[in-house]
Amino acid sequence: MKIAVVGAGGVGGYFGARLAAAGEDVTFIARGPHLEAMGKAGLVVRSPRGDLHLQPVRATRDPAAVGPVDLVIIAVKLWSTEEAVESAKPLLGPHTGVISFQNGVDAVDILIRRLGRDHAMGGVAHIAAMIEAPGVIRHNGTMAKLTFGELDGAPSPRAKAFLEACTRAGIEAYLSGHIQRAIWEKFVFLVGLSGMTCLTRMPIGPIREDPLTREMLRDVMSEVVAVARARGIELPADTVDRQMQFTDRLPQNMVSSMLGDLTAWQSPGGGMALRRRGTARAGGRRAHPPQPGNLRRAETARRRRRSPRRPQIPQPVTGIVCPVIPAAASEARNTTTRAMSSRFVHFLRSLGFMASRLVAVSTSPGAMAFTRMP
C-alpha cells in the first residue's frame, strides 16, 4: 500500500516506521532537523515493543515530489492541521483516503472543508510517543493502537486495505463503523486529563486519588459528553465511567502534553500550542481558549517568590489557567464554572494557599483563570 505520512513525530513516526519496516511503500512528509537526520541516518524507533532502525527512509519536505498515494495519514500537531491538509493536496488521487490521527474533534471538519467528504476519514491513535532527538522516536509504554473508519461507517476497500497493512506490520488496529463516536470518546478522556493536570500542575495520580479533584475530573468529562450529544454524537451512557476506569489504570506520574505546552509558554510554539489545543465547539458556538494576556498574568503570579511557609509541591500553583469545555446550554456552563471555581479555591486552601487572596477570573466563555492578589 502506498502511504504518505504528513508529520513524522511520535504518532506518524512510530506507526509509519512500523508500516515501512513491514514492506509498505511509506513516505514521510517532514521538515527541519528531523527531516535532515532521517536523510542522513534513517529513522530510529525505541520501543518496549521492539526497537527498529529504518534506513534508508523515504522522506521529503515536498508532497508534490511524491504524487498520488492510496492513503494519507495526518499526524501533525493540531494547530498545524490547516497547513498540513492544504499541503497534502498533491498526494490525492481519485480514491485516496485521508485519515487524521490527531487529538481533538475538529480535524475531520477541516478535512471535509479542504479536501471534500469523499477523501475524509476519521481516526484515533492510542500511544505515548515523542521525538526524543532528530531522527529518533521514543515510545513510552506498550500501548500502540489505531482505530479508523469511513465517516459513513462503511467498510470501504481502502479502509480494509489499511487494516490489512496494519496487521502485516503487527499494529493493533480496528476498523470502526462509528468513528465519530470513537473520536469523541477519546476527547472525553483528553479534556479531563489535560484540563485537570494543567489546572493543578500535578500528574494524574494525586488528582484521581483526592476526592475533590476526582469529582472535578468526572464533572469535566461529563460536560464533554453533553457537548458531544448536543452535536448529535450518541455516546454510550457509561462513557464517563469507562474513561474514569481507564484513567485509574494510568501511571501515577503521567501528565498531559498540554501541561508541557503550558509550562513552555514563553516559547512561541508553546503559546500557540496552548491556545489552539484549548479550542472546542459546542452546538455551533466556539469556546475560545485562554488568551495570552491572562496566561502571562498567571505565569507572572506563578513566578512570584514563594513564602517559606508555603508547602513544597512538585510545581507550585500560584497562578492557574484552566481551559473548560462548556456545556451545551450557557446557563449550565455558568453554573458549572461557578461550582468549579468554588471547589478549586477549597482545593488550593487544602494545599496551604490563602483562598481570600485568590481571584477566579472568567477569561472567556471557555476558560477560567486563577491568579493570586499581591
C-alpha positions as CSV (number, residue, x, y, z in Angstrom):
1,M,0.0,0.0,0.0
2,K,1.3,3.4,-0.9
3,I,1.1,5.7,2.2
4,A,2.2,9.2,2.8
5,V,2.6,10.3,6.5
6,V,2.3,14.0,7.0
7,G,4.2,14.7,10.2
8,A,6.8,12.2,11.4
9,G,6.6,12.9,15.1
10,G,5.5,10.5,17.8
11,V,2.4,9.2,16.2
12,G,3.4,9.5,12.5
13,G,7.0,8.4,13.1
14,Y,6.1,5.3,15.1
15,F,3.3,3.9,13.0
16,G,4.9,5.0,9.7
17,A,8.1,3.2,10.6
18,R,6.3,0.0,11.6
19,L,4.4,0.0,8.3
20,A,7.6,0.7,6.3
21,A,9.5,-2.0,8.1
22,A,6.8,-4.5,7.1
23,G,7.2,-3.6,3.4
24,E,4.6,-0.9,2.8
25,D,5.5,1.9,0.5
26,V,5.7,4.7,3.1
27,T,7.0,8.3,2.5
28,F,7.3,10.8,5.4
29,I,6.5,14.4,4.8
30,A,8.7,16.2,7.4
31,R,10.9,19.3,7.8
32,G,13.7,20.8,9.8
33,P,16.4,18.9,11.8
34,H,14.1,15.8,12.0
35,L,14.0,15.5,8.2
36,E,17.7,16.2,7.9
37,A,18.5,13.5,10.4
38,M,16.3,10.9,8.7
39,G,18.0,11.6,5.4
40,K,21.5,11.1,6.9
41,A,21.0,8.3,9.4
42,G,17.5,6.9,8.9
43,L,14.6,6.7,11.4
44,V,15.2,5.0,14.8
45,V,12.3,3.8,16.9
46,R,13.0,2.9,20.6
47,S,10.1,1.0,22.0
48,P,9.2,-1.7,24.6
49,R,7.5,-3.5,21.7
50,G,10.8,-3.7,19.9
51,D,13.4,-1.3,18.5
52,L,13.9,-0.7,14.8
53,H,16.2,1.3,12.6
54,L,14.6,2.2,9.3
55,Q,17.3,3.0,6.7
56,P,17.1,4.2,4.1
57,V,14.0,6.3,4.7
58,R,11.7,7.9,2.1
59,A,11.3,11.4,3.4
60,T,10.8,14.8,1.8
61,R,9.5,18.2,2.6
62,D,7.6,18.5,-0.7
63,P,4.4,16.4,-1.1
64,A,4.4,17.2,-4.8
65,A,7.5,15.1,-5.2
66,V,5.6,12.0,-4.0
67,G,2.5,12.2,-6.2
68,P,-0.9,10.4,-5.6
69,V,-1.0,7.7,-2.9
70,D,-3.5,5.2,-1.6
71,L,-3.7,6.7,1.9
72,V,-2.6,9.9,3.6
73,I,-2.0,9.9,7.4
74,I,-2.2,13.4,9.0
75,A,-0.2,13.3,12.2
76,V,0.9,16.9,12.8
77,K,0.1,18.9,15.9
78,L,-3.5,20.1,15.9
79,W,-2.6,23.8,15.3
80,S,-0.8,22.8,12.1
81,T,-3.8,21.0,10.6
82,E,-4.9,23.6,8.1
83,E,-1.4,23.9,6.7
84,A,-0.8,20.2,6.6
85,V,-4.1,19.4,4.9
86,E,-3.5,22.1,2.3
87,S,0.0,20.7,1.6
88,A,-1.5,17.2,1.1
89,K,-3.5,18.1,-2.0
90,P,-0.7,16.9,-4.4
91,L,-1.0,13.4,-2.7
92,L,-4.6,12.9,-3.7
93,G,-5.8,10.6,-6.4
94,P,-9.5,9.8,-7.2
95,H,-9.8,7.2,-4.4
96,T,-7.2,8.4,-1.8
97,G,-8.3,8.3,1.8
98,V,-7.0,10.9,4.3
99,I,-7.1,9.9,7.9
100,S,-6.3,12.3,10.8
101,F,-4.9,10.6,13.9
102,Q,-4.7,13.8,15.8
103,N,-6.2,14.6,19.2
104,G,-9.3,16.8,19.3
105,V,-12.6,16.8,17.3
106,D,-12.1,19.4,14.7
107,A,-9.8,17.6,12.2
108,V,-12.5,15.7,10.3
109,D,-14.3,19.0,9.6
110,I,-11.1,20.5,8.3
111,L,-10.6,17.5,6.0
112,I,-14.1,17.8,4.6
113,R,-13.8,21.6,4.1
114,R,-10.4,21.4,2.5
115,L,-10.4,18.1,0.6
116,G,-14.0,17.1,0.3
117,R,-16.0,14.4,2.1
118,D,-15.1,11.7,-0.4
119,H,-11.4,11.8,0.8
120,A,-12.0,12.3,4.5
121,M,-11.8,9.5,7.0
122,G,-11.6,9.5,10.8
123,G,-9.0,8.0,13.1
124,V,-7.9,7.7,16.7
125,A,-4.4,6.8,17.9
126,H,-3.7,5.5,21.4
127,I,0.1,5.8,22.0
128,A,2.5,7.8,24.1
129,A,5.4,8.6,21.8
130,M,7.6,11.6,21.0
131,I,10.6,12.8,19.1
132,E,13.4,12.1,21.5
133,A,16.0,13.6,19.2
134,P,16.1,14.4,15.5
135,G,15.6,11.1,13.7
136,V,14.7,9.2,16.9
137,I,11.2,8.3,18.1
138,R,10.7,7.2,21.7
139,H,7.7,5.1,22.5
140,N,6.8,5.1,26.2
141,G,4.8,2.1,27.5
142,T,3.4,-0.7,25.4
143,M,0.1,0.9,24.3
144,A,0.1,1.4,20.5
145,K,-3.3,1.1,18.8
146,L,-5.1,2.7,15.8
147,T,-8.8,2.9,15.3
148,F,-10.1,4.3,12.0
149,G,-13.0,4.2,9.6
150,E,-15.1,5.9,6.9
151,L,-17.4,8.7,8.1
152,D,-20.5,6.8,6.9
153,G,-19.4,3.6,8.7
154,A,-19.0,1.6,5.5
155,P,-16.1,-1.0,5.3
156,S,-14.6,0.5,2.2
157,P,-11.9,-1.2,0.2
158,R,-9.3,1.5,1.2
159,A,-10.2,1.1,4.9
160,K,-9.9,-2.7,4.7
161,A,-6.6,-2.4,2.8
162,F,-5.2,-0.2,5.5
163,L,-6.4,-2.6,8.2
164,E,-4.6,-5.4,6.4
165,A,-1.4,-3.3,6.1
166,C,-1.5,-2.7,9.9
167,T,-2.0,-6.4,10.5
168,R,1.1,-7.2,8.4
169,A,3.0,-4.6,10.4
170,G,2.0,-6.1,13.8
171,I,0.0,-2.9,14.7
172,E,-3.1,-3.4,16.8
173,A,-5.8,-1.8,14.6
174,Y,-9.6,-1.7,14.4
175,L,-11.9,-0.8,11.6
176,S,-14.8,1.2,13.3
177,G,-18.3,1.6,11.9
178,H,-18.8,4.5,14.3
179,I,-15.6,6.5,14.1
180,Q,-17.0,9.9,15.2
181,R,-18.1,8.2,18.4
182,A,-14.7,6.8,18.9
183,I,-13.1,10.3,18.3
184,W,-15.4,11.9,20.9
185,E,-14.8,9.1,23.4
186,K,-11.1,9.8,23.4
187,F,-11.8,13.5,23.5
188,V,-13.8,13.0,26.8
189,F,-10.6,11.5,28.3
190,L,-8.2,14.0,26.8
191,V,-10.1,17.1,28.1
192,G,-10.3,15.6,31.6
193,L,-6.6,14.7,31.6
194,S,-5.4,17.9,30.0
195,G,-7.7,20.3,31.9
196,M,-7.0,18.8,35.4
197,T,-3.2,18.3,35.0
198,C,-3.0,21.9,33.8
199,L,-5.3,23.2,36.4
200,T,-3.4,21.7,39.3
201,R,0.1,21.4,37.7
202,M,0.1,17.9,39.0
203,P,0.3,14.4,37.4
204,I,-2.9,12.3,37.2
205,G,-2.1,10.2,40.3
206,P,-2.8,12.7,43.0
207,I,-5.7,14.1,41.0
208,R,-7.6,10.8,40.8
209,E,-6.8,9.9,44.5
210,D,-8.1,13.1,46.1
211,P,-12.0,13.0,46.4
212,L,-12.3,16.7,45.5
213,T,-10.2,16.7,42.3
214,R,-11.6,13.3,41.3
215,E,-15.1,14.8,41.4
216,M,-13.9,17.7,39.3
217,L,-12.3,15.4,36.8
218,R,-15.5,13.5,36.4
219,D,-17.5,16.7,36.0
220,V,-15.2,17.9,33.2
221,M,-15.7,14.6,31.4
222,S,-19.4,14.8,31.8
223,E,-19.5,18.2,30.2
224,V,-17.7,16.9,27.1
225,V,-20.3,14.1,26.9
226,A,-23.0,16.8,27.0
227,V,-21.3,18.7,24.2
228,A,-21.0,15.6,22.1
229,R,-24.7,14.9,22.4
230,A,-25.6,18.5,21.6
231,R,-23.7,17.9,18.3
232,G,-25.6,14.8,17.5
233,I,-22.9,12.2,18.7
234,E,-24.6,9.5,20.6
235,L,-22.2,8.4,23.3
236,P,-23.0,5.4,25.5
237,A,-24.4,6.0,28.9
238,D,-21.3,4.5,30.6
239,T,-18.8,6.7,28.7
240,V,-17.6,8.7,31.7
241,D,-17.4,5.5,33.9
242,R,-15.3,3.8,31.3
243,Q,-13.0,6.7,30.9
244,M,-12.6,7.0,34.7
245,Q,-11.7,3.3,34.8
246,F,-9.1,3.9,32.1
247,T,-7.7,6.9,34.0
248,D,-7.3,4.7,37.1
249,R,-5.0,2.4,35.2
250,L,-2.6,5.2,34.0
251,P,0.8,5.5,35.5
252,Q,0.8,7.6,38.7
253,N,3.1,10.3,37.3
254,M,1.5,10.7,33.9
255,V,0.8,14.3,32.8
256,S,-0.8,15.6,29.6
257,S,1.3,17.0,26.8
258,M,-0.9,20.2,27.1
259,L,0.8,20.7,30.5
260,G,4.1,20.6,28.7
261,D,2.7,23.3,26.3
262,L,1.6,25.4,29.2
263,T,5.0,25.2,31.0
264,A,6.7,26.1,27.7
265,W,4.5,29.1,27.3
266,Q,7.4,31.5,27.0
267,S,8.4,30.0,23.7
268,P,6.3,31.0,20.7
269,G,5.5,27.4,19.9
270,G,4.3,26.6,23.4
271,G,2.0,29.6,23.5
272,M,0.4,28.7,20.2
273,A,0.0,25.1,21.2
274,L,-1.9,26.0,24.3
275,R,-4.2,28.5,22.5
276,R,-5.1,26.1,19.7
277,R,-5.5,23.0,21.9
278,G,-7.9,24.7,24.2
279,T,-10.4,25.2,21.3
280,A,-13.7,23.3,21.3
281,R,-17.0,23.6,19.6
282,A,-20.4,23.2,21.2
283,G,-23.6,23.3,19.1
284,G,-22.1,25.7,16.6
285,R,-20.6,28.1,19.2
286,R,-16.8,28.3,19.7
287,A,-15.4,28.3,23.2
288,H,-12.2,30.2,23.0
289,P,-9.1,29.1,24.9
290,P,-7.3,31.3,27.4
291,Q,-5.9,34.4,25.9
292,P,-2.2,35.4,26.0
293,G,-2.7,38.3,28.5
294,N,-4.4,36.0,31.0
295,L,-1.7,33.3,30.6
296,R,1.0,35.9,31.1
297,R,-0.7,37.1,34.2
298,A,-0.9,33.6,35.6
299,E,2.7,32.9,34.7
300,T,3.8,36.1,36.4
301,A,1.9,35.1,39.6
302,R,3.4,31.6,39.4
303,R,6.9,33.1,39.3
304,R,6.4,35.2,42.4
305,R,8.7,34.3,45.2
306,R,7.1,31.7,47.5
307,S,6.7,32.2,51.2
308,P,8.9,29.9,53.4
309,R,5.7,28.6,55.0
310,R,4.1,27.7,51.6
311,P,4.0,23.9,51.1
312,Q,6.5,22.4,48.7
313,I,4.7,20.6,45.9
314,P,6.3,19.4,42.5
315,Q,5.2,22.6,40.6
316,P,3.8,25.2,43.0
317,V,0.4,26.7,42.0
318,T,0.2,30.4,42.5
319,G,-1.5,31.3,39.2
320,I,-3.5,28.9,37.2
321,V,-5.3,28.9,33.9
322,C,-7.9,26.2,33.2
323,P,-9.5,25.6,29.8
324,V,-13.0,24.4,30.4
325,I,-15.3,22.7,27.8
326,P,-18.7,24.5,28.2
327,A,-22.0,22.6,28.5
328,A,-24.4,22.9,25.5
329,A,-26.5,25.5,27.4
330,S,-24.9,28.7,28.6
331,E,-26.7,28.6,31.9
332,A,-25.3,25.1,32.6
333,R,-21.9,26.3,31.6
334,N,-22.1,29.3,34.0
335,T,-23.3,27.1,36.9
336,T,-20.5,24.6,36.3
337,T,-17.9,27.3,36.1
338,R,-19.1,28.8,39.4
339,A,-19.1,25.4,41.1
340,M,-15.6,24.6,39.7
341,S,-14.3,28.0,40.9
342,S,-15.5,27.4,44.4
343,R,-14.3,23.8,44.6
344,F,-10.9,24.7,43.3
345,V,-10.4,27.5,45.8
346,H,-11.2,24.9,48.5
347,F,-8.6,22.6,46.9
348,L,-5.9,25.4,47.0
349,R,-6.8,26.1,50.6
350,S,-6.0,22.5,51.4
351,L,-2.6,23.0,49.9
352,G,-2.0,25.9,52.2
353,F,-2.9,28.9,50.0
354,M,-4.8,31.9,51.3
355,A,-8.1,31.5,49.5
356,S,-9.1,35.0,50.4
357,R,-6.2,36.3,48.2
358,L,-7.2,34.2,45.2
359,V,-9.3,35.6,42.4
360,A,-11.1,33.5,39.9
361,V,-11.5,35.3,36.6
362,S,-13.8,34.2,33.8
363,T,-11.4,35.0,30.9
364,S,-13.8,33.8,28.1
365,P,-16.8,31.5,27.6
366,G,-14.4,28.5,27.7
367,A,-11.8,29.4,30.3
368,M,-11.1,30.2,33.9
369,A,-8.0,31.9,35.3
370,F,-7.0,31.8,38.9
371,T,-4.4,34.3,40.0
372,R,-3.2,35.5,43.4
373,M,-3.6,39.1,44.6
374,P,-0.3,40.8,45.5
